[in-house]
Amino acid sequence: MKEKNRIYLSPPHMSGKEGLKIEEAFKSNWIAPLGPLVNEFEQMVANYAGVKKGAALSSGTAAIHLALKLIGVQKGDVVFCSTLTFVASANPILYEQAVPVFIDSERETWNMCPLALEKAFVETKRLGKRPRAVIVVHLYGQSAKMDEIIALCEAYDVPIIEDAAESLGAMYKGRKSGSMGRFGVYSFNGNKIMTTSGGGMLVSDDEAAIERCHFLASQARERAMHYEHQEVGYNYRMSNLLAGVGIAQMDVLDERVQQKRRIFQRYHDALSDVEGIHFMPEYQETKSNRWLTTLTIDRDTQISPVEIIDLLEEEQIEARRVWKPLHRQPLFHDCPFYTAATGIPASELLFETGLCLPSGTSMTEAEQERVIDTLHGALHKKACTSIKAART
Ligand SMILES: *Cc1c(COP(=O)(O)O)cnc(C)c1O
């Protein structure tokens, strides 16, 4: 039998023009960090987001780290952060020896719950403290409830860092995801909707801050004829070669959003009437980039996300669970956590019941059918055995 080719969760998808841009960099010998392609890429992404400036960096994590530095977060400062996210959202808080405080999700967007955020603000104030920054994540391409979150952060006068690593190309009420906070963060890691193999960007309307970001990202070298340094710096800049890849990827970004949304739609059409399955909602007046198609499986359904992942794996199909909430990670075991839920926090329920399906834009329709058939098989097989079990 012919070996089935493996279907990955979200592999890189090149436009085909990346090579030309890399060649351009080679021909001009702009291989080293900095160079014309970096500037071009930064302006391209900033224009796309609808903000003034961008700083191309070595990763999204580096962008979050420098956003915290630019805001002035210091040792012992409190930083609020969405709990349902990848660890990279919060690791930079620890780099600065600041204190992460995690905020639960709500069910309509899976993102930061404004009620839990308000609770955290009130309680932190009662303790005589004020957070220095709020990191809001737009999970799997779905924007958080930014109107409510912005209103609260303005009332408490705390700047927002939007972790838009997964939501490049998504829209919130006519605005681009990542353009609404003081800083926006994008990632171009290999699994993201567009990639430079590895990389990230910090964007902002604050031109002086982005200029300082460039300074901090290149070892904080002062203007002088010799090497002069007054403060600690980082080697965080993106290379000119990779910026070339990014420019070519930007050409197909909107097409990728459309493809991701079509992939979601096909899963949705094929599976939405299966009992106990709920797809990640798309919140009113938002447009998700559907980076990953995600769904939940009710807890009283006969099959769990873990069992489904195993069954898909047998068919050479890669699926994953939803992120484990950071407040449940051993790394953050002593960090405060706020929820508005009276029972199980929303983020914990989403973790227990959530499933991410293969969503690569290079996946063919036939491959997606294979995923859907396997899922149907898994859900059906389980339903039959449970009927049998009920009869005997
Ligand atoms: C991928 C990701 C990051 C980190 O981006 P890197 O470029 O891999 O450092 C941060 N936050 C979230 C939510 C992510 O998914």
The ligand as an SDF file (V2000), in Angstrom:
LIG
                    3D

 15 15  0  0  0  0  0  0  0  0999 V2000
    4.3600   31.9650   18.3630 C   0  0  0  0  0  0  0  0  0  0  0  0
    3.8820   32.7930   19.4770 C   0  0  0  0  0  0  0  0  0  0  0  0
    4.7260   33.7000   20.1550 C   0  0  0  0  0  0  0  0  0  0  0  0
    6.2110   33.7530   19.9600 C   0  0  0  0  0  0  0  0  0  0  0  0
    6.6840   33.9830   18.7240 O   0  0  0  0  0  0  0  0  0  0  0  0
    8.1580   33.4920   18.3180 P   0  0  0  0  0  0  0  0  0  0  0  0
    8.3900   34.2150   17.0480 O   0  0  0  0  0  0  0  0  0  0  0  0
    8.0730   32.0120   18.1550 O   0  0  0  0  0  0  0  0  0  0  0  0
    9.0910   33.8990   19.3960 O   0  0  0  0  0  0  0  0  0  0  0  0
    4.1730   34.5200   21.1270 C   0  0  0  0  0  0  0  0  0  0  0  0
    2.8830   34.4370   21.4570 N   0  0  0  0  0  0  0  0  0  0  0  0
    2.0480   33.5750   20.8720 C   0  0  0  0  0  0  0  0  0  0  0  0
    0.6230   33.5610   21.2870 C   0  0  0  0  0  0  0  0  0  0  0  0
    2.5160   32.6940   19.8740 C   0  0  0  0  0  0  0  0  0  0  0  0
    1.6850   31.8160   19.3330 O   0  0  0  0  0  0  0  0  0  0  0  0
  1  2  1  0
  2  3  1  0
  2 14  2  0
  3  4  1  0
  3 10  2  0
  4  5  1  0
  5  6  1  0
  6  7  2  0
  6  8  1  0
  6  9  1  0
 10 11  1  0
 11 12  2  0
 12 13  1  0
 12 14  1  0
 14 15  1  0
M  END
$$$$
